[in-house]
Amino acid sequence: MSQKFLKLIRKENVSPSSDIYHFERADGLPFEFVGGQYVILNTGNDGDGKAIKRAYSILSSDSKTDSFQICVKRLGTGKASSILPELKLGSELEYSGPWGKFVGDPTWPPPGFSLILATDTGITSLAGLLLSKKFAKSLDSTITVWLKTKEEDFLSEQELRKILLGVPNFPNIFQIPPISAPDRVPTVLEILKSILGDCTVPENAFLSGDGNILREVRSELVRLGTLESRIGMEAFFNTQRNPSPVVTLG
Ligand SMILES: Cc1cc2nc3c(=O)[nH]c(=O)nc-3n(C[C@H](O)[C@H](O)[C@H](O)COP(=O)(O)OP(=O)(O)OC[C@H]3O[C@@H](n4cnc5c(N)ncnc54)[C@H](O)[C@@H]3O)c2cc1C
């Protein structure tokens, strides 16, 4: 397959720990995607010569195809997230995508109550989905939730309001414990219970962000009656269940 490239046309520092990047296709063709999908950027090689390829959800609306935006958190020690802030305007990056079969499926969401839930940086795919052409008709029957830590400055509420201008479903924001805190998952499950009440079962759901939380939320939704096939999930980190601790006898 031939290589594809994106050109960086604008860069905005939106908080001490995040930047929004505007890209266009280097060949000048429209960038077609479905809101909520992501691209994989090749940001260069690491010390061992291995390509640093990372996924980033598209934050901007799929109505606009001349360019698109992603928001990337600076993780300090992160490889790609340290390279991207140094990228000069006009630089070109190899990419693949757009990816994301679940949101890309034209039959999803079928009619019914939808829950869109994001934790931490997962807010990017929530925004992309809410801004998508295909989701516009489902907004009336959708509840949106963003779970974030007190310290999280990835996107301020003000910045998010700018991005979601015109969308009626601004996310309900809840504070949750830090990523490694033991009470993080139980707190989220309590919040989920309070949102859904005793009888509202979402018929469709899309979950993005911390895999450790998303797996538990998905199990809870399935327990309540949501069909697993109607739940989309994108873990941005904690992608694999932590292995059980090894027990040594003797
Ligand atoms: C489908 C998909 C969409 C994504 N969309 C976005 C996006 O829109 N914006 C964005 O900033 N990132 C997004 N990510 C995460 C991104 O792909 C990278 O993992 C992230 O930028 C770290 O890459 P790095 O090379 O800087 O860090 P690495 O050198 O790979 O290591 C950093 C470590 O930090 C962990 N980590 C990754 N993300 C976070 C986080 N948010 N909080 C805490 N720890 C984290 C990783 O699991 C890893 O252990 C997405 C991931 C997926 C799978």
PDBQT file of the ligand as one rigid body, heavy atoms in Angstrom, charges set to zero:
ROOT
HETATM    1  C1  LIG A 301      -8.257   4.869  19.396  1.00  0.00    +0.000 C 
HETATM    2  C2  LIG A 301      -7.337   5.772  20.201  1.00  0.00    +0.000 A 
HETATM    3  C3  LIG A 301      -7.520   7.140  20.179  1.00  0.00    +0.000 A 
HETATM    4  C4  LIG A 301      -6.688   7.986  20.921  1.00  0.00    +0.000 A 
HETATM    5  N1  LIG A 301      -6.906   9.331  20.898  1.00  0.00    +0.000 NA
HETATM    6  C5  LIG A 301      -6.126  10.152  21.629  1.00  0.00    +0.000 A 
HETATM    7  C6  LIG A 301      -6.364  11.561  21.650  1.00  0.00    +0.000 A 
HETATM    8  O1  LIG A 301      -7.305  12.064  20.999  1.00  0.00    +0.000 OA
HETATM    9  N2  LIG A 301      -5.530  12.352  22.378  1.00  0.00    +0.000 N 
HETATM   10  C7  LIG A 301      -4.481  11.826  23.107  1.00  0.00    +0.000 A 
HETATM   11  O2  LIG A 301      -3.749  12.598  23.748  1.00  0.00    +0.000 OA
HETATM   12  N3  LIG A 301      -4.247  10.490  23.128  1.00  0.00    +0.000 NA
HETATM   13  C8  LIG A 301      -5.022   9.654  22.401  1.00  0.00    +0.000 A 
HETATM   14  N4  LIG A 301      -4.768   8.303  22.383  1.00  0.00    +0.000 N 
HETATM   15  C9  LIG A 301      -3.553   7.806  23.076  1.00  0.00    +0.000 C 
HETATM   16  C10 LIG A 301      -2.354   7.895  22.109  1.00  0.00    +0.000 C 
HETATM   17  O3  LIG A 301      -2.500   6.935  21.066  1.00  0.00    +0.000 OA
HETATM   18  C11 LIG A 301      -1.004   7.604  22.788  1.00  0.00    +0.000 C 
HETATM   19  O4  LIG A 301      -1.099   6.410  23.521  1.00  0.00    +0.000 OA
HETATM   20  C12 LIG A 301      -0.581   8.728  23.712  1.00  0.00    +0.000 C 
HETATM   21  O5  LIG A 301      -0.427   9.963  23.002  1.00  0.00    +0.000 OA
HETATM   22  C13 LIG A 301       0.741   8.359  24.388  1.00  0.00    +0.000 C 
HETATM   23  O6  LIG A 301       1.700   8.128  23.402  1.00  0.00    +0.000 OA
HETATM   24  P1  LIG A 301       3.244   8.429  23.701  1.00  0.00    +0.000 P 
HETATM   25  O7  LIG A 301       4.041   7.829  22.607  1.00  0.00    +0.000 OA
HETATM   26  O8  LIG A 301       3.422   9.885  23.998  1.00  0.00    +0.000 OA
HETATM   27  O9  LIG A 301       3.464   7.648  25.067  1.00  0.00    +0.000 OA
HETATM   28  P2  LIG A 301       4.149   6.193  25.235  1.00  0.00    +0.000 P 
HETATM   29  O10 LIG A 301       5.613   6.346  25.069  1.00  0.00    +0.000 OA
HETATM   30  O11 LIG A 301       3.433   5.247  24.366  1.00  0.00    +0.000 OA
HETATM   31  O12 LIG A 301       3.830   5.847  26.759  1.00  0.00    +0.000 OA
HETATM   32  C14 LIG A 301       3.030   6.611  27.605  1.00  0.00    +0.000 C 
HETATM   33  C15 LIG A 301       2.332   5.793  28.658  1.00  0.00    +0.000 C 
HETATM   34  O13 LIG A 301       1.223   6.618  29.055  1.00  0.00    +0.000 OA
HETATM   35  C16 LIG A 301      -0.009   5.901  28.914  1.00  0.00    +0.000 C 
HETATM   36  N5  LIG A 301      -1.042   6.831  28.445  1.00  0.00    +0.000 N 
HETATM   37  C17 LIG A 301      -1.463   7.064  27.186  1.00  0.00    +0.000 A 
HETATM   38  N6  LIG A 301      -2.442   7.990  27.160  1.00  0.00    +0.000 NA
HETATM   39  C18 LIG A 301      -2.618   8.364  28.455  1.00  0.00    +0.000 A 
HETATM   40  C19 LIG A 301      -3.468   9.276  29.105  1.00  0.00    +0.000 A 
HETATM   41  N7  LIG A 301      -4.352   9.992  28.429  1.00  0.00    +0.000 N 
HETATM   42  N8  LIG A 301      -3.367   9.434  30.419  1.00  0.00    +0.000 NA
HETATM   43  C20 LIG A 301      -2.481   8.717  31.115  1.00  0.00    +0.000 A 
HETATM   44  N9  LIG A 301      -1.646   7.813  30.589  1.00  0.00    +0.000 NA
HETATM   45  C21 LIG A 301      -1.717   7.638  29.276  1.00  0.00    +0.000 A 
HETATM   46  C22 LIG A 301       0.265   4.794  27.924  1.00  0.00    +0.000 C 
HETATM   47  O14 LIG A 301      -0.618   3.707  28.154  1.00  0.00    +0.000 OA
HETATM   48  C23 LIG A 301       1.718   4.468  28.209  1.00  0.00    +0.000 C 
HETATM   49  O15 LIG A 301       1.796   3.573  29.290  1.00  0.00    +0.000 OA
HETATM   50  C24 LIG A 301      -5.623   7.439  21.686  1.00  0.00    +0.000 A 
HETATM   51  C25 LIG A 301      -5.425   6.036  21.704  1.00  0.00    +0.000 A 
HETATM   52  C26 LIG A 301      -6.275   5.212  20.987  1.00  0.00    +0.000 A 
HETATM   53  C27 LIG A 301      -6.059   3.713  21.034  1.00  0.00    +0.000 C 
ENDROOT
TORSDOF 0
